[in-house]
Amino acid sequence: MSARDILLQVGQVLTVLLLAPFVQGMIVQFEERVQRAQGPGIFQPYRDLWKLFHKQIVVPETASWLFWATPIVAFTCMLTVPILIPVLTDFPLPLSDMGDILGGGLILTLGSFMIILAGLDTASAYGGIGSSRAVMVSILAEPTLILVFVGITLLAKTMLPFVVNHLLVADWAAYWSPAHLFLVAAFFILLLVETDRMPIHSSTHIEVYMIEEARILEYSGPLLALLKWASAMKQFILYTIFCNVLVLPWGLSIAGTAPGALGAAAGLVAKFALVACLVVVVETTQSRLRFYRYQEPLAGSFLLAVLAIVGTQLS
């Protein structure tokens, strides 16, 4: 374990930690521009976090220790996943062998599970609504996510994301294979769901559509800041997996030098900008759905993942 590898490991975590609010601001800015509005600045998420960290914490009387533990657990989970995936380098770093891509998915799910429990912990009507809706969506989203990871495993004969990255870079036949394209489509739908970009979600306090906002409605101050920051990091991580593992596996540092790592970080932002444009266009052009129709896009994603698995077996 060299000092360079340790610095690269820390750099990957800091990249996710520091750039996650920027990516969130970039996506919101794109959305406002598509809708012909000016919107907040691209650095607004940083200002929001700064204000929340300087506000007082208000805790409901019915809250237990779970209410306090959830922001810390969710934030820690999002700091752990970048160790396991290719963020800046195309080779595994010292702690990358702690888990594979399925382990990273488990850690992401743990953070969401804790937030669901926290929404129910305060006995708030809004928290109950948000948590129950999140569970209903997860019933289809989580099995689909597992099937996507299984499809990736069968495609690359491994569950290590670095190996998948190398396979797609080196083998154009594998990149353009039907199985890989089905996996990309399935994961893109999951990306919309997990980042609250489906037409059943709303980032505003509208009761009919609230899911994520309802679960954390009772939080305030630094605890709310940690949850908002964790949500931005989760979005960053999902974008990283989508870009660096599945769609745009190029542009990562090969030698692990400082210029290479900085170039990989800049390239990552450029990749995210392309994917964010596509996400915003899809989100904006879709009509808002009634909540009970949430299963339609998720069922489509599930079928695409199944087709990808069948395709890997036939190839």
ZATI-54356 format. One record per residue (C-alpha): x, y, z; residue in one letter; residue number from 1. Coordinates in steps of 0.25 Angstrom, whole numbers, plus 5000, padded with zeros to 4 digits. Layout:
N
+------+------+------+---------+-----+
:    u :    v :    w : residuo : num :
+------+------+------+---------+-----+
:    X :    Y :    Z :       a : NUM :
...
+------+------+------+---------+-----+
This chain:
315
+------+------+------+---------+-----+
:    u :    v :    w : residuo : num :
+------+------+------+---------+-----+
: 5000 : 5000 : 5000 :       m :   1 :
: 5007 : 5012 : 4995 :       s :   2 :
: 5005 : 5027 : 4999 :       a :   3 :
: 5001 : 5030 : 4985 :       r :   4 :
: 4990 : 5020 : 4986 :       d :   5 :
: 4985 : 5025 : 4999 :       i :   6 :
: 4984 : 5039 : 4994 :       l :   7 :
: 4976 : 5034 : 4982 :       l :   8 :
: 4967 : 5027 : 4991 :       q :   9 :
: 4965 : 5040 : 4999 :       v :  10 :
: 4964 : 5048 : 4986 :       g :  11 :
: 4952 : 5039 : 4981 :       q :  12 :
: 4944 : 5041 : 4994 :       v :  13 :
: 4947 : 5056 : 4994 :       l :  14 :
: 4943 : 5057 : 4979 :       t :  15 :
: 4929 : 5051 : 4983 :       v :  16 :
: 4928 : 5059 : 4995 :       l :  17 :
: 4932 : 5073 : 4990 :       l :  18 :
: 4926 : 5072 : 4975 :       l :  19 :
: 4913 : 5065 : 4979 :       a :  20 :
: 4906 : 5079 : 4982 :       p :  21 :
: 4912 : 5085 : 4969 :       f :  22 :
: 4906 : 5073 : 4961 :       v :  23 :
: 4892 : 5076 : 4968 :       q :  24 :
: 4893 : 5090 : 4965 :       g :  25 :
: 4897 : 5088 : 4950 :       m :  26 :
: 4885 : 5078 : 4948 :       i :  27 :
: 4875 : 5088 : 4954 :       v :  28 :
: 4881 : 5099 : 4945 :       q :  29 :
: 4879 : 5091 : 4933 :       f :  30 :
: 4865 : 5088 : 4937 :       e :  31 :
: 4862 : 5103 : 4939 :       e :  32 :
: 4868 : 5106 : 4925 :       r :  33 :
: 4860 : 5096 : 4918 :       v :  34 :
: 4848 : 5102 : 4924 :       q :  35 :
: 4852 : 5116 : 4920 :       r :  36 :
: 4854 : 5120 : 4934 :       a :  37 :
: 4866 : 5126 : 4941 :       q :  38 :
: 4866 : 5118 : 4954 :       g :  39 :
: 4876 : 5118 : 4965 :       p :  40 :
: 4891 : 5119 : 4963 :       g :  41 :
: 4899 : 5106 : 4960 :       i :  42 :
: 4906 : 5108 : 4974 :       f :  43 :
: 4893 : 5109 : 4981 :       q :  44 :
: 4893 : 5096 : 4988 :       p :  45 :
: 4906 : 5100 : 4995 :       y :  46 :
: 4899 : 5112 : 5000 :       r :  47 :
: 4888 : 5104 : 5005 :       d :  48 :
: 4897 : 5094 : 5012 :       l :  49 :
: 4904 : 5106 : 5019 :       w :  50 :
: 4891 : 5112 : 5024 :       k :  51 :
: 4886 : 5099 : 5029 :       l :  52 :
: 4899 : 5096 : 5037 :       f :  53 :
: 4897 : 5109 : 5044 :       h :  54 :
: 4883 : 5107 : 5048 :       k :  55 :
: 4877 : 5102 : 5061 :       q :  56 :
: 4873 : 5087 : 5062 :       i :  57 :
: 4858 : 5085 : 5065 :       v :  58 :
: 4855 : 5070 : 5069 :       v :  59 :
: 4840 : 5065 : 5070 :       p :  60 :
: 4836 : 5060 : 5084 :       e :  61 :
: 4833 : 5046 : 5078 :       t :  62 :
: 4847 : 5044 : 5072 :       a :  63 :
: 4856 : 5033 : 5077 :       s :  64 :
: 4871 : 5031 : 5076 :       w :  65 :
: 4868 : 5026 : 5061 :       l :  66 :
: 4864 : 5041 : 5057 :       f :  67 :
: 4878 : 5045 : 5062 :       w :  68 :
: 4886 : 5033 : 5056 :       a :  69 :
: 4880 : 5033 : 5042 :       t :  70 :
: 4887 : 5045 : 5036 :       p :  71 :
: 4900 : 5040 : 5041 :       i :  72 :
: 4898 : 5026 : 5036 :       v :  73 :
: 4893 : 5031 : 5022 :       a :  74 :
: 4905 : 5041 : 5021 :       f :  75 :
: 4915 : 5031 : 5025 :       t :  76 :
: 4909 : 5021 : 5015 :       c :  77 :
: 4911 : 5031 : 5004 :       m :  78 :
: 4925 : 5033 : 5008 :       l :  79 :
: 4928 : 5018 : 5007 :       t :  80 :
: 4923 : 5014 : 4993 :       v :  81 :
: 4933 : 5023 : 4986 :       p :  82 :
: 4944 : 5014 : 4992 :       i :  83 :
: 4938 : 5002 : 4984 :       l :  84 :
: 4936 : 5008 : 4970 :       i :  85 :
: 4945 : 5015 : 4959 :       p :  86 :
: 4943 : 5030 : 4962 :       v :  87 :
: 4957 : 5035 : 4957 :       l :  88 :
: 4965 : 5023 : 4954 :       t :  89 :
: 4963 : 5010 : 4945 :       d :  90 :
: 4970 : 5001 : 4955 :       f :  91 :
: 4966 : 4997 : 4969 :       p :  92 :
: 4972 : 5004 : 4981 :       l :  93 :
: 4976 : 4998 : 4994 :       p :  94 :
: 4962 : 4998 : 5001 :       l :  95 :
: 4954 : 4994 : 4988 :       s :  96 :
: 4955 : 4980 : 4991 :       d :  97 :
: 4945 : 4982 : 5003 :       m :  98 :
: 4933 : 4979 : 4994 :       g :  99 :
: 4929 : 4978 : 4980 :       d : 100 :
: 4918 : 4985 : 4972 :       i : 101 :
: 4907 : 4978 : 4979 :       l : 102 :
: 4913 : 4982 : 4993 :       g : 103 :
: 4913 : 4996 : 4988 :       g : 104 :
: 4898 : 4995 : 4985 :       g : 105 :
: 4895 : 4989 : 4998 :       l : 106 :
: 4902 : 5001 : 5005 :       i : 107 :
: 4894 : 5010 : 4997 :       l : 108 :
: 4881 : 5003 : 5000 :       t : 109 :
: 4885 : 5003 : 5015 :       l : 110 :
: 4885 : 5018 : 5015 :       g : 111 :
: 4871 : 5019 : 5008 :       s : 112 :
: 4866 : 5009 : 5018 :       f : 113 :
: 4870 : 5017 : 5030 :       m : 114 :
: 4863 : 5029 : 5024 :       i : 115 :
: 4850 : 5021 : 5023 :       i : 116 :
: 4851 : 5017 : 5037 :       l : 117 :
: 4854 : 5031 : 5042 :       a : 118 :
: 4841 : 5036 : 5034 :       g : 119 :
: 4833 : 5026 : 5042 :       l : 120 :
: 4840 : 5029 : 5055 :       d : 121 :
: 4834 : 5042 : 5058 :       t : 122 :
: 4819 : 5037 : 5055 :       a : 123 :
: 4817 : 5049 : 5046 :       s : 124 :
: 4807 : 5048 : 5035 :       a : 125 :
: 4816 : 5053 : 5025 :       y : 126 :
: 4827 : 5044 : 5029 :       g : 127 :
: 4818 : 5032 : 5028 :       g : 128 :
: 4813 : 5036 : 5014 :       i : 129 :
: 4827 : 5038 : 5009 :       g : 130 :
: 4833 : 5025 : 5015 :       s : 131 :
: 4821 : 5017 : 5010 :       s : 132 :
: 4822 : 5022 : 4996 :       r : 133 :
: 4837 : 5020 : 4996 :       a : 134 :
: 4835 : 5005 : 5000 :       v : 135 :
: 4825 : 5003 : 4989 :       m : 136 :
: 4835 : 5009 : 4979 :       v : 137 :
: 4846 : 5000 : 4985 :       s : 138 :
: 4838 : 4987 : 4984 :       i : 139 :
: 4841 : 4988 : 4969 :       l : 140 :
: 4854 : 4997 : 4968 :       a : 141 :
: 4862 : 4988 : 4977 :       e : 142 :
: 4860 : 4975 : 4970 :       p : 143 :
: 4863 : 4982 : 4957 :       t : 144 :
: 4876 : 4988 : 4963 :       l : 145 :
: 4880 : 4974 : 4967 :       i : 146 :
: 4877 : 4968 : 4953 :       l : 147 :
: 4885 : 4979 : 4946 :       v : 148 :
: 4897 : 4976 : 4955 :       f : 149 :
: 4895 : 4961 : 4952 :       v : 150 :
: 4894 : 4965 : 4937 :       g : 151 :
: 4907 : 4972 : 4939 :       i : 152 :
: 4913 : 4960 : 4946 :       t : 153 :
: 4909 : 4951 : 4934 :       l : 154 :
: 4914 : 4960 : 4924 :       l : 155 :
: 4928 : 4962 : 4930 :       a : 156 :
: 4929 : 4949 : 4938 :       k : 157 :
: 4932 : 4957 : 4950 :       t : 158 :
: 4925 : 4967 : 4960 :       m : 159 :
: 4937 : 4976 : 4961 :       l : 160 :
: 4933 : 4989 : 4954 :       p : 161 :
: 4948 : 4992 : 4950 :       f : 162 :
: 4948 : 4979 : 4942 :       v : 163 :
: 4935 : 4983 : 4935 :       v : 164 :
: 4941 : 4996 : 4932 :       n : 165 :
: 4953 : 4990 : 4925 :       h : 166 :
: 4945 : 4980 : 4917 :       l : 167 :
: 4936 : 4991 : 4911 :       l : 168 :
: 4948 : 4999 : 4908 :       v : 169 :
: 4956 : 4988 : 4901 :       a : 170 :
: 4944 : 4980 : 4894 :       d : 171 :
: 4935 : 4988 : 4885 :       w : 172 :
: 4927 : 4976 : 4882 :       a : 173 :
: 4923 : 4975 : 4897 :       a : 174 :
: 4920 : 4990 : 4898 :       y : 175 :
: 4910 : 4989 : 4886 :       w : 176 :
: 4905 : 4976 : 4890 :       s : 177 :
: 4889 : 4975 : 4892 :       p : 178 :
: 4892 : 4971 : 4906 :       a : 179 :
: 4900 : 4983 : 4910 :       h : 180 :
: 4890 : 4992 : 4903 :       l : 181 :
: 4879 : 4986 : 4911 :       f : 182 :
: 4887 : 4988 : 4924 :       l : 183 :
: 4889 : 5003 : 4920 :       v : 184 :
: 4874 : 5005 : 4918 :       a : 185 :
: 4870 : 4998 : 4930 :       a : 186 :
: 4880 : 5005 : 4939 :       f : 187 :
: 4876 : 5019 : 4933 :       f : 188 :
: 4862 : 5017 : 4937 :       i : 189 :
: 4867 : 5013 : 4951 :       l : 190 :
: 4875 : 5026 : 4951 :       l : 191 :
: 4863 : 5034 : 4949 :       l : 192 :
: 4856 : 5027 : 4960 :       v : 193 :
: 4867 : 5027 : 4970 :       e : 194 :
: 4870 : 5042 : 4968 :       t : 195 :
: 4855 : 5046 : 4969 :       d : 196 :
: 4854 : 5050 : 4954 :       r : 197 :
: 4842 : 5041 : 4951 :       m : 198 :
: 4829 : 5048 : 4948 :       p : 199 :
: 4823 : 5043 : 4961 :       i : 200 :
: 4833 : 5050 : 4969 :       h : 201 :
: 4833 : 5065 : 4973 :       s : 202 :
: 4845 : 5073 : 4980 :       s : 203 :
: 4834 : 5083 : 4985 :       t : 204 :
: 4825 : 5082 : 4997 :       h : 205 :
: 4813 : 5077 : 4990 :       i : 206 :
: 4806 : 5066 : 4998 :       e : 207 :
: 4801 : 5058 : 4986 :       v : 208 :
: 4815 : 5056 : 4980 :       y : 209 :
: 4824 : 5057 : 4992 :       m : 210 :
: 4833 : 5044 : 4994 :       i : 211 :
: 4847 : 5049 : 4998 :       e : 212 :
: 4843 : 5062 : 5004 :       e : 213 :
: 4832 : 5056 : 5012 :       a : 214 :
: 4842 : 5046 : 5019 :       r : 215 :
: 4851 : 5057 : 5024 :       i : 216 :
: 4841 : 5068 : 5026 :       l : 217 :
: 4843 : 5067 : 5041 :       e : 218 :
: 4858 : 5070 : 5040 :       y : 219 :
: 4865 : 5083 : 5042 :       s : 220 :
: 4878 : 5090 : 5043 :       g : 221 :
: 4891 : 5082 : 5042 :       p : 222 :
: 4883 : 5068 : 5042 :       l : 223 :
: 4875 : 5073 : 5030 :       l : 224 :
: 4888 : 5078 : 5024 :       a : 225 :
: 4895 : 5064 : 5025 :       l : 226 :
: 4883 : 5057 : 5019 :       l : 227 :
: 4883 : 5067 : 5007 :       k : 228 :
: 4897 : 5065 : 5005 :       w : 229 :
: 4896 : 5050 : 5006 :       a : 230 :
: 4885 : 5051 : 4995 :       s : 231 :
: 4894 : 5059 : 4986 :       a : 232 :
: 4905 : 5049 : 4988 :       m : 233 :
: 4896 : 5037 : 4985 :       k : 234 :
: 4892 : 5044 : 4972 :       q : 235 :
: 4907 : 5046 : 4969 :       f : 236 :
: 4911 : 5031 : 4972 :       i : 237 :
: 4899 : 5026 : 4963 :       l : 238 :
: 4904 : 5036 : 4952 :       y : 239 :
: 4918 : 5031 : 4954 :       t : 240 :
: 4914 : 5016 : 4953 :       i : 241 :
: 4906 : 5019 : 4940 :       f : 242 :
: 4917 : 5027 : 4933 :       c : 243 :
: 4930 : 5020 : 4938 :       n : 244 :
: 4925 : 5006 : 4938 :       v : 245 :
: 4914 : 5005 : 4927 :       l : 246 :
: 4913 : 5016 : 4917 :       v : 247 :
: 4926 : 5025 : 4917 :       l : 248 :
: 4937 : 5016 : 4923 :       p : 249 :
: 4948 : 5025 : 4917 :       w : 250 :
: 4956 : 5037 : 4923 :       g : 251 :
: 4960 : 5030 : 4936 :       l : 252 :
: 4974 : 5032 : 4941 :       s : 253 :
: 4983 : 5020 : 4937 :       i : 254 :
: 4996 : 5023 : 4944 :       a : 255 :
: 4990 : 5030 : 4956 :       g : 256 :
: 4998 : 5043 : 4955 :       t : 257 :
: 4992 : 5056 : 4960 :       a : 258 :
: 4990 : 5062 : 4946 :       p : 259 :
: 4983 : 5049 : 4942 :       g : 260 :
: 4974 : 5049 : 4955 :       a : 261 :
: 4970 : 5064 : 4952 :       l : 262 :
: 4967 : 5061 : 4938 :       g : 263 :
: 4959 : 5050 : 4942 :       a : 264 :
: 4951 : 5058 : 4951 :       a : 265 :
: 4949 : 5069 : 4940 :       a : 266 :
: 4945 : 5058 : 4931 :       g : 267 :
: 4935 : 5053 : 4941 :       l : 268 :
: 4928 : 5066 : 4942 :       v : 269 :
: 4927 : 5067 : 4926 :       a : 270 :
: 4921 : 5053 : 4926 :       k : 271 :
: 4911 : 5056 : 4937 :       f : 272 :
: 4907 : 5069 : 4928 :       a : 273 :
: 4904 : 5060 : 4916 :       l : 274 :
: 4896 : 5050 : 4925 :       v : 275 :
: 4889 : 5062 : 4932 :       a : 276 :
: 4884 : 5068 : 4919 :       c : 277 :
: 4878 : 5055 : 4915 :       l : 278 :
: 4872 : 5053 : 4929 :       v : 279 :
: 4866 : 5067 : 4929 :       v : 280 :
: 4860 : 5066 : 4915 :       v : 281 :
: 4854 : 5052 : 4918 :       v : 282 :
: 4848 : 5058 : 4931 :       e : 283 :
: 4843 : 5071 : 4925 :       t : 284 :
: 4836 : 5064 : 4913 :       t : 285 :
: 4829 : 5054 : 4921 :       q : 286 :
: 4815 : 5057 : 4926 :       s : 287 :
: 4813 : 5055 : 4941 :       r : 288 :
: 4807 : 5042 : 4945 :       l : 289 :
: 4798 : 5038 : 4956 :       r : 290 :
: 4805 : 5031 : 4967 :       f : 291 :
: 4799 : 5018 : 4965 :       y : 292 :
: 4805 : 5017 : 4951 :       r : 293 :
: 4819 : 5017 : 4957 :       y : 294 :
: 4821 : 5002 : 4954 :       q : 295 :
: 4820 : 5004 : 4939 :       e : 296 :
: 4834 : 5010 : 4936 :       p : 297 :
: 4840 : 5001 : 4947 :       l : 298 :
: 4833 : 4989 : 4941 :       a : 299 :
: 4840 : 4993 : 4928 :       g : 300 :
: 4853 : 4994 : 4934 :       s : 301 :
: 4851 : 4980 : 4941 :       f : 302 :
: 4848 : 4974 : 4927 :       l : 303 :
: 4860 : 4981 : 4921 :       l : 304 :
: 4869 : 4975 : 4932 :       a : 305 :
: 4863 : 4961 : 4929 :       v : 306 :
: 4866 : 4962 : 4914 :       l : 307 :
: 4880 : 4966 : 4917 :       a : 308 :
: 4882 : 4954 : 4926 :       i : 309 :
: 4876 : 4945 : 4915 :       v : 310 :
: 4885 : 4952 : 4905 :       g : 311 :
: 4898 : 4949 : 4912 :       t : 312 :
: 4894 : 4934 : 4913 :       q : 313 :
: 4891 : 4934 : 4898 :       l : 314 :
: 4904 : 4941 : 4894 :       s : 315 :
+------+------+------+---------+-----+
